Amino acid sequence: TLVGVVVGSKEDTEEQMLEFLSKCLELAKDKFGASAHVVVFVNKDLHHSFSLSPLPDVSLSRPAPGCSLLSSLTVQSLPLCQGGTLLSTRPTGCSLCALGFKETQQLDRHKESPGHRRNYLFWYYQKNKKDLIQNPHKLGLELSVVSAVQGVEMSSEQGVLEVTTVPGEEKVFKIQLKNTINLEESGGVEESAGIVVETVGIPSGEEVIRLSDEHNLTGEEDTKIRIR
């Protein structure tokens, strides 16, 4: 983000200041590219001229009397003592994935990505592990092992599957998800009863574990199933 301050004299008109700003913005665009964001503070109220001839890709606000703020970002301004102005923008970083973005739209798209969803599930699991590993869960979801080989078993800790192996050894096994609450116990209608499962994955992103299923819940496509 480019931050600039333009100071004009009393003799400079709004039109002259706006023309000068237009040239400055064009130079910045040619030098740093059209994707670079700009924030420019001007010691003159340009509202009237800007409303008649607005500059492209920027918006104008008046953070304090007698001054203007041109910005290609959505910013909030707060006048301070001694003529200062505090500018702030909405946080556009993802603390879960340790990534930063220039725009809120980029952050919103990132939150829909499989990588972010996986990291969110891992964070949520760590925070609520005590309740989530109940097997069966209080909402009725039960995890069990089928077609297990030696070294694969449910541990004494509820809801945790233990796999014992040695380097280079591959273990193949199946797990089953089951709804232990019937229609009468759930108190719902048949069409909406059951547990909706959207995704099955490894929250921490372990590459040594590969998952597959017949409904593509382990893939990156949006898929949902209902376990009745």
HELIX and SHEET records of a PDB file:
HELIX    1   1 GLU A   14  PHE A   32  1                                  19    
HELIX    2   2 HIS A   47  LEU A   52  1                                   6    
HELIX    3   3 CYS A   81  GLY A   83  5                                   3    
HELIX    4   4 THR A  104  LYS A  111  1                                   8    
HELIX    5   5 PRO A  114  LYS A  127  1                                  14    
HELIX    6   6 LYS A  129  LEU A  132  1                                   4    
HELIX    7   7 LEU A  183  SER A  186  1                                   4    
SHEET    1   A 4 LEU A   2  VAL A   6  0                                        
SHEET    2   A 4 VAL A  38  VAL A  42  1                                        
SHEET    3   A 4 SER A  68  SER A  71 -1                                        
SHEET    4   A 4 SER A  59  SER A  61 -1                                        
SHEET    1   B 2 VAL A  75  PRO A  79  0                                        
SHEET    2   B 2 THR A  85  THR A  89 -1                                        
SHEET    1   C 2 GLY A  93  CYS A  94  0                                        
SHEET    2   C 2 LEU A  99  GLY A 100 -1                                        
SHEET    1   D 2 LEU A 141  VAL A 146  0                                        
SHEET    2   D 2 LYS A 174  ASN A 179 -1                                        
SHEET    1   E 2 VAL A 152  MET A 154  0                                        
SHEET    2   E 2 LEU A 161  VAL A 163 -1                                        
SHEET    1   F 2 ILE A 195  VAL A 197  0                                        
SHEET    2   F 2 ILE A 225  ILE A 227 -1                                        
END                                                                             
